[in-house]
Amino acid sequence: MDNVRTEPTATFDRLEHLYDAVPRDVARAEEHGPLVLFVRDGPGWPFYARPRLDATAPASVADVTAVRQRQRELGQPEAFEWVHERHPDLLAVTRAAGLTVLEAPLMVLDPAATPAVPEDFTDVPVRLLDPAAPGFAADVAARRAVAAVAFAAAGTARGDAGPAQRDAAITELDPASLDEERARVADGRRLSVLAETPTEGALASAMAMPLGDTAEIAGVATLPSARRRGLGAAVTAALAGELRQAGTDLIFLSAGSEEIARVYLRVGFRRLGTACIAEPTALI
């Protein structure tokens, strides 16, 4: 955790508030001692458990184990997320409970930075998804397919998976999911972008979840065959620029690794702390 600046308590307060509030928009919250589990009953990306905002004591191994049991009952992933600087005890607790923890660089856009990518870094245009456009459903499906292919081969290394695999991963959205996505974009609760060319189609995607004057950028994904072209930086800069224009003064994200964090440094982000993501140890 070298080179992490000391941040005011208010900054972490705002992050904690967003982490707690965003899932409540589409999921119900179950309180389990000092932890809260967000449960999505309908279709969509499943959520996680995290420390309650009003918890007065840290979670124990027994607390984590009980929530994991509940997640299994619900058919949800056994996942926990938190900010290490706010809940430092949880790292050892989740590991003792048998979970593997990803310590991801938590980064914030420097207030003095202008989010932009040098013109010579990529020539692939980036566009904001429009919920009123006739092709919105196809755009959302493409964004999700790009993410599915990209996250199946995480990292920044180039690979073979590209447009063909993206097209094979495209599925038709059910009406409820599409209506939810359109409503969230239309009222500003979500921004989504695609980087695409006329010949290759969508190559990279990302989204942002604003809440008042704070926003998280997430789901930054590039098809393996299109990596090393600056597309991750391009979609991140595009979202950050839109958020800044809308008056968002705290923009943050979590990088999957130190290598990926270097992409965001180029856009104007800096290290804030560490975001922890705990999941069961993968069986090989």
C-alpha positions, -999 to 999 in steps of 0.1 A, spaced: 0 0 0 29 23 -8 22 58 -21 -13 60 -7 -21 95 4 -38 102 37 -75 109 28 -100 129 49 -125 108 67 -153 125 47 -140 109 15 -143 74 28 -177 84 43 -190 92 8 -176 60 -6 -193 39 21 -226 57 15 -225 49 -22 -215 13 -17 -244 9 6 -270 29 -13 -265 16 -49 -275 -20 -43 -306 -9 -24 -320 5 -56 -326 -29 -71 -321 -54 -42 -334 -60 -7 -311 -58 23 -309 -85 49 -290 -76 81 -269 -103 96 -253 -89 127 -226 -64 117 -230 -74 80 -257 -66 54 -264 -89 25 -280 -75 -7 -304 -99 -24 -316 -94 -59 -348 -114 -64 -351 -108 -102 -327 -110 -131 -295 -91 -131 -260 -91 -117 -260 -106 -81 -247 -85 -52 -226 -91 -22 -224 -87 16 -206 -59 32 -203 -42 67 -233 -24 78 -230 14 79 -242 15 115 -223 -15 128 -208 -9 162 -185 -40 162 -164 -58 136 -176 -90 120 -164 -123 133 -156 -156 116 -190 -168 128 -208 -138 112 -191 -144 78 -198 -181 80 -235 -175 87 -238 -151 57 -221 -176 34 -247 -202 45 -275 -177 36 -259 -169 3 -258 -206 -5 -295 -210 4 -303 -181 -19 -282 -195 -47 -260 -163 -46 -223 -161 -50 -205 -162 -17 -190 -127 -20 -180 -99 4 -168 -64 -4 -154 -37 18 -128 -8 20 -98 -20 39 -91 14 55 -126 14 70 -127 -22 81 -91 -35 85 -100 -64 108 -122 -80 81 -92 -91 60 -80 -116 86 -115 -126 95 -126 -135 60 -93 -154 54 -99 -173 86 -134 -182 73 -118 -198 43 -121 -171 17 -96 -157 -7 -93 -119 -7 -84 -98 -37 -68 -65 -25 -76 -42 -54 -62 -7 -57 -90 18 -49 -84 49 -70 -99 84 -71 -98 109 -99 -75 137 -89 -96 169 -86 -69 188 -106 -69 162 -134 -86 166 -167 -98 131 -176 -85 125 -212 -65 101 -232 -38 115 -255 -51 116 -291 -23 93 -303 -32 67 -278 -62 53 -295 -83 62 -326 -114 42 -316 -144 64 -309 -163 61 -277 -200 69 -274 -225 72 -246 -255 49 -247 -287 67 -253 -319 51 -237 -341 68 -263 -321 55 -293 -337 27 -314 -306 5 -309 -304 8 -271 -313 -28 -265 -286 -40 -289 -261 -16 -273 -268 -30 -238 -266 -66 -251 -233 -57 -267 -219 -41 -236 -228 -71 -215 -213 -95 -241 -180 -75 -242 -178 -77 -204 -186 -114 -203 -158 -122 -228 -133 -98 -213 -138 -109 -177 -135 -146 -187 -99 -137 -196 -90 -111 -169 -59 -89 -171 -43 -67 -198 -27 -93 -220 -38 -97 -255 -56 -129 -264 -76 -146 -292 -111 -139 -280 -126 -111 -300 -157 -100 -320 -167 -136 -329 -167 -146 -292 -185 -114 -283 -213 -121 -309 -216 -156 -296 -221 -143 -261 -248 -118 -270 -282 -128 -256 -316 -111 -259 -324 -91 -228 -357 -100 -210 -382 -71 -211 -379 -64 -173 -341 -62 -174 -342 -39 -204 -368 -16 -189 -348 -14 -157 -316 -5 -176 -334 21 -197 -349 37 -166 -316 38 -148 -298 54 -177 -327 78 -185 -328 93 -149 -290 94 -145 -285 65 -121 -262 48 -147 -240 59 -176 -227 33 -201 -202 37 -229 -190 16 -258 -158 19 -278 -164 6 -313 -154 7 -349 -177 3 -380 -159 -29 -390 -152 -46 -356 -182 -34 -336 -180 -30 -299 -145 -36 -285 -146 -21 -250 -173 -10 -225 -177 5 -191 -204 20 -169 -207 44 -140 -231 46 -111 -236 82 -98 -252 90 -65 -254 128 -59 -219 142 -64 -202 108 -60 -198 81 -86 -182 48 -91 -169 36 -125 -171 -1 -129 -172 -29 -155 -143 -15 -176 -138 -43 -201 -119 -48 -234 -120 -78 -256 -87 -97 -254 -80 -93 -291 -83 -55 -288 -61 -50 -258 -30 -28 -258 -49 -2 -279 -58 22 -251 -94 13 -250 -97 7 -213 -83 42 -207 -106 56 -234 -139 44 -220 -128 54 -185 -118 89 -195 -151 93 -215 -172 84 -184 -151 105 -161 -155 135 -184 -193 131 -185 -194 128 -148 -173 159 -143 -195 179 -166 -225 168 -146 -210 182 -114 -197 149 -99 -167 159 -78 -157 125 -64 -151 98 -90 -136 65 -80 -130 29 -92 -113 -3 -82 -86 -18 -103 -82 -56 -106 -45 -55 -102 -15 -31 -99 -10 -35 -137 -45 -25 -145 -42 4 -120 -15 19 -143 -41 23 -170 -61 45 -148 -31 65 -137 -28 76 -173 -63 90 -172 -58 110 -140 -67 87 -112 -45 82 -81 -43 56 -54 -68 62 -25 -67 29 -6 -76 -7 -10 -109 -23 -20 -112 -59 -8 -132 -86 -25 -135 -119 -7 -147 -151 -24 -143 -189 -19 -109 -203 -29 -111 -216 -64 -106 -254 -67 -81 -264 -94 
